[in-house]
Amino acid sequence: MSLPSILQKAQAPPAWIARWSSATLAALAIVIPLLAFAEAWCVNHPLWQVLVNGRLDVLSVVLLALCIVALVAIAETLVFKDYEFLFGAATIALALLAVLASLTALMPWIPFSAAAGARWFGLLLAIWLVALVMTAFDWVRRDLILASLATAIALSTFVVRAGYNDLRTTQHLKRAAVVTSAVTAKQQLDQQSAAAPATLTADANAARQALAAVLFEVQPPSIPAPLQQAALQIYRNTPTSYDRVANPALVEDFDELAANQPGDTAVIVTGLKLKTQAFVEAVAAAATRAQHPPTAAAMQLQDAITTASANVDSDTWPSDVHAMTVDLAAYRAAVTGTDADSKAYQVAQAAPLQPPDPGFGVLQAVTDGPQALWTGATKKNLRPLVPGPLGWVLLGALALGIWGALLRKNAAQLAGPVSVQGDDKTDAKLLTVLRVAVLRNLAEPGAAPGAGTTNAVTDLIGIAGGALGPVGKIVDLVSKVAGRRYGYEVSMDVSSADAKSGPTTVLVKLKSIEVGQTIATAVFERDTGEEAVRCAGLWAAGRILERSSRVPSWAAWNAATASALSTAYQEAPTTAQLKLAVQNAPGSGLLLAMLGQQFELDGGHRMEAIEMYARAVAAHPRYLVARYRLGAALATMRDDPTWGQLTPGEREQELRVIERAAAALHISITKPAADKNAAQPALFMKLARCFLHELRVDTRLWHRLVAAVRRSDRDAVAPLKLIRWSDPGARFHPLVKSICLAYDDDFDGAQIIRYASKPRRWWQVSYNAACGLAYHQQVDSALTMLEQTLVMPGVEQLSAEWVNQDADLKDLRHESRFGDFVQQLRAGA
């Protein structure tokens, strides 16, 4: 049996397993790449090499264990069929992996050759492309632009580093060649030095024999006697050990006599002079070697070679190579003992140092980078055909094309921006009606009946502004460069320009600005122009939201439900209107919640309200407002007399609806139908505590941040919304916690008062505290908490009508302080 079929047949685990599997997967999506980066940092290898090869150390074992845990969390996510969350976690992990892989590739202590650099660059490019594609599908445009910027910086820096490495490698090879040449010369001189004593002695003996042949084997009359005598003195007074040079005075006398010989001297005289001079030089060479062996010079040269080899890539190279050159000349002079090598040594000493290395400029590295990667990838040097600037142009063109495609794909995921257009013939009033209908849609109902919205989830202005606001200038600039705009354009043709005339027909057109193509058209005919235009605008908004993946499921619109939503679009829709709207759009969480609140405001219809909330929760388990209202309504149902008027069959049917909501939330509780005969207060308080407890856990900061991984929920639970006290997302958890404290079995009045009295608490926290205190007969404290709501933020949402009919406050209505409090509230629902 395949894994998907097994997962489909598996029983859904409890809510806490779902909650923590999602939290674990979100955490591991961040932790695993970070640990892999730490592993790469420790072993000085690129991140992908560590992931493929790994090591058997503590860090690797922990990394492997976490990967196994991640597989378990992924399996749990598949059981719940939360594919959106799985895709979001994978996107975060891959994007983080791309960033960390770039960091490891840019670590200066990780060297790479041209071929390795080309492979690394190709792998980096592939990882970043996949990450950008996933980001285009999962995040809004500002995140895609930031990811694209990170991509450009990472890859460009890598190319520049490849250029630096290429230039440094060339320079390194040149300097290494100089060191190699010195090593070779030293080896040759070492061979000469080892054979030098015997060779020099042999050379001196040979010169001695050659001189003796001239002195003793030629007829004396052929040579002037003084000259012959001077040469004979040199011959006889030079020891055959050759441990010292010939007598300088005797050599000087002979040179003086030889210089005074006439130019037409016999050949034998010239031969005598040459042989004597050769003998003197051979003896001098042998004596120099005997008196000054070259061992010290050899050691000094070896030290210089070692230093130069170690500092090939350092700033001290000029001085090191100069010292090596001087020591090599000294060693050669010591080995050969010739005047030419001695003079060469003196020249080397007097030579100036090489100028310091100016290094490589960024422009040189930028020019050389693409060429280095090209050469490494193809093993061909095509520098004349593929220069660096051309490589950058090609890379930039490729990046711009990919980025434009991703931007278009990302724009298709958004519900905006939206442009409402009209021509000169369009009535200004009707155009305003169309603009309001398109750009300002149904607002999500508040957490308490009579309160304002907690989040305008279907407000197209908010969606478009949220996605583009921080980077609007960048988008405008890039749009001008790329020559493209994104979003939608709504226009209409009206058959009658008079909004107050009879039946009016409106043709509305929805156009994609990106491709310049009409997506859909519709015709609406109503009794008045304003009504027809309003329906047309809501239909256009529904089509736009239908195409967006950023809208939560409970707020989703489509063309089929546009008529129903237009019915509920009125400023204060009646119960009958909302019932009709729910009939036409039974899956809309917004309409169900609005109808439930209307039932509560009407009074005497709390069971119907619970049914609407339960349907909304069953269809949309992540709809927090519906879950909150369901728990609160169940608690207030504990003393409602209408429950006793229902037949057993009707009670069982009502409890069955609550059962479906609990099953959708995976709440492990005793089935409500089994308690249908239990006491009314115990039954409903048990159900209320169960739903509110799960909601309290789910609205904690950590779990709300985890919920932001889902792209459709992200605009409602974005991280910034959770830390700003004035934002609905930040005040929702205190609101839930306060009602949990109010209905707790172990009620602690002092605790809830302290919690509600903290600064910047929303007004509903104090109101819930008052309800809990009143329920537990602490009248004076309850009135104090009610009066405290007047100084809390958002109290303008509370109405006098709701306070007067709230069942939790029935024991306070005879108090004069309660009447004074009600008089200070606004009238109307």
WOURKA-V446829 format. One record per run of one state. SS is the DSSP state (hx for helix, st for strand, lp for the rest). FROM is the first residue (numbers start at 1). TO is the last residue. If there is no record, write none. Layout:
ss = {SS/SS}
from = {FROM/FROM}
to = {TO/TO}
This chain:
ss = {lp/hx/lp/hx/lp/hx/lp/hx/lp/hx/lp/hx/lp/hx/lp/hx/lp/hx/lp/hx/lp/hx/lp/hx/lp/hx/lp/hx/lp/hx/lp/hx/lp/st/lp/hx/lp/hx/lp/st/lp/st/lp/st/lp/hx/lp/hx/lp/hx/lp/hx/lp/hx/lp/hx/lp/hx/lp/hx/lp/hx/lp/hx/lp/hx/lp/hx/lp/hx/lp/hx/lp/hx/lp/st/hx/lp/hx/lp/st/lp/hx/lp/st/hx/lp/hx/lp/hx/lp/st/lp}
from = {1/3/10/15/44/47/53/58/80/83/106/114/139/141/218/220/223/225/238/248/260/267/292/295/311/317/337/339/351/362/379/388/414/418/421/428/440/460/483/488/495/504/513/517/527/529/548/553/556/559/568/575/585/589/603/606/620/624/640/641/646/648/665/672/676/680/699/701/708/719/723/728/743/749/757/762/763/776/779/790/793/794/795/798/799/800/806/807/813/816/824/826/827}
to = {2/9/14/43/46/52/57/79/82/105/113/138/140/217/219/222/224/237/247/259/266/291/294/310/316/336/338/350/361/378/387/413/417/420/427/439/459/482/487/494/503/512/516/526/528/547/552/555/558/567/574/584/588/602/605/619/623/639/640/645/647/664/671/675/679/698/700/707/718/722/727/742/748/756/761/762/775/778/789/792/793/794/797/798/799/805/806/812/815/823/825/826/829}
